[in-house]
Amino acid sequence: MFKEFFDNYIYKYYKYIVATGVVVLCLILGVFYLSHNSKKINNDEKRFTANIISKDEITSNEEEEVKYFFVDIKGEVVNPNVYKLEENSRIIDVINLAGGLKEGADTSVLNLSKKIVDEMLIIIYSNDEINKIKEGNKTITEVIKIVEKECICPDPQINDACDVNEKANNETTMVNINNASVEDLMRLPGIGESKAKSIIDYRLENGVFTNIEDIKSVTGIGDSVFDKIKDYLTI
């Protein structure tokens, strides 16, 4: 009798029992899936966050390592001006940034592959300026000095794009800046007549220099000029 009742009960409610079982199974599978997927999402978020932090740190380090220099370019370029470039740039990069060379520019006495330095001055000469001096049977070294003094600016050897400045440094003797004359001071690399007079005027107004670094207080004597002459200064 009990078996008959059980069989009738199963037969009558079979669909409901199966449906309930399916629902319960789906719930169990759903909970398992959500739990597993949640862990996966959390892991992915952690990896993504770690990647962002890592990339940000790399970018920050790269930005901190970049150093910039300011360079003044004059003469036969399209847009003479002061330009900001990365420290590993070369003179040719400055020329390109200034719009390139004008027609008639002459770079034969310049080293275009030379690396730039901060506060560098580059002067691009014209063919006429170079040829006019060459016609007088002058050497390239003399051409650079004369062109800079007579055709470009009052200070000879001021053009940092010329390798001749480095050669001239080796020939310079020690100069006592407390008693040197204009002519003595002009033997220093990068010091022309106007800067030499400024040094003497400063000395007359403020007294003798107590150390060689004091010369940087003179108008026109910045760090770049001082770096060129400091090995030849004495007091």
HURA-V834675 format. One line per field, one symbol per residue. phi: phi as a letter, one per 30 degrees, with the letter a starting at -180 (. if undefined). burial: + if it has 24 or more other C-alpha atoms within 12 Angstrom, else -. A space follows every 10 residues. Layout:
BEGIN
phi: ???
burial: ???
END
This chain:
BEGIN
phi: .ddddddddd ddcedddddd dddddddddd dddddddddd dddddddddd dddddddddd ddddddbcbc bccbjdbdbd acbcbddddb edddddddjj dddjdbcdcc cdcdddbdid ccccdceddd dddddchcde dddddddddc ccadcdiddd dcdddddded cdcdbdddbd dedddddddi ccdddddddd dddddciddd adddddddej ccddddddce dccbb
burial: ---------- ---------- ---------- ---------- ---------- ---------- --------+- +++++++--+ --+++-+-++ +++++-++-+ +---+++-++ ++--++++++ +++++++-++ +-+------- +++++++++- -++-++++++ +++++--++- -+--++++-+ -+-+++++++ ++++++++++ -++-----+- -+-+++-+-+ +--+++++++ -++--
END
